[in-house]
Structures are given as structure tokens and as C-alpha cells.
Amino acid sequence: MVNVFTKIPVFFREVKIELTKVSWTTRKELFGATWIVILTTAILTAYIGILDFFLSKSVSLVLK
């Protein structure tokens, strides 16, 4: 159990070292990527909604 408590500070030191190696995006890049995700999600939502509507109407016509 004592061994675990000696490893915790080592772990946090290593995490800090690794985080200095990370290439962080700029605020402008982050907002650009966010808008791409939002736009793609909206387009796919509309596409799936329209497809679902037409397929459900087709199935209901066939089953009548």
C-alpha cells in the first residue's frame, strides 16, 4: 500500500511533462473545427430525417 502512495507524485510529474509535449490548437482553429462539427451534424440530421420520413411513408403505403 505504501508503494502506491510513492507512485502518485511520480505519475503527476510524468503527466505534466507529457502535457508540455502536446500541440494545443489555437482558439481560432478550435472554433473552426467546432463549426464544422455542428454543420456536419445538422446536415446528417436533416438527411436521416428526410430519409426516415420517405421510407416510413413507403412502408405504410406497401402495408395498406
N, C-alpha and C positions, 0 to 999 in steps of 0.2 A: 504493500500500500504506500509506503514511503517513496518508492521508486516512481510512482505516478505523479506525486507532488513535485518531484525534481524535474520531471519532463515537461511540465506545463510552461514554465518560463522559457525553456528552450524552444518549445513549439511556437510561442508568440514571437520570439526573436526571429525565427525562421519565416514566419508569416510576414513579418514586417519587411524582411529582406526580399521576399518574393514579390510583395506588393510594389516595391520600388522598381521592379523589372517590368511591370505591366505598362503597356502602351495605352494610356487613357485617351478617350475621344474628346474632342472639343465640344463645347456647348452647341455650336452651330451644326456639327456632324450629328450630334445626338438628336436635335430637333428634326433634322432632315430625315434621319432613319425612322424616327417616331411617326412622322407624317406618311412615310412610305408604308409603314405597317398599318396605320389607320386607313389609308386609302385602299390598300390591298384587301384588308378585311371587309371594308364596305362593298367593294366590287364583288368579292366572293360571296358575301351575304346576299346581295341582290341576285346574282346568278343562281345560287342554290334555291333561293325563294321562288324565283320565276320558274325554274326547272321543276320544283316541287309542285307548284300550282298547276302547270300544264300536265304533269304526269298524274296528279290526283284527279284532274278533270278527265283525262283519257281513261283511266281505270274505272272511274264512275260511269262513263259512257259505255264502256265494254260490259260492265256488270249489270247494266239496266236491262 
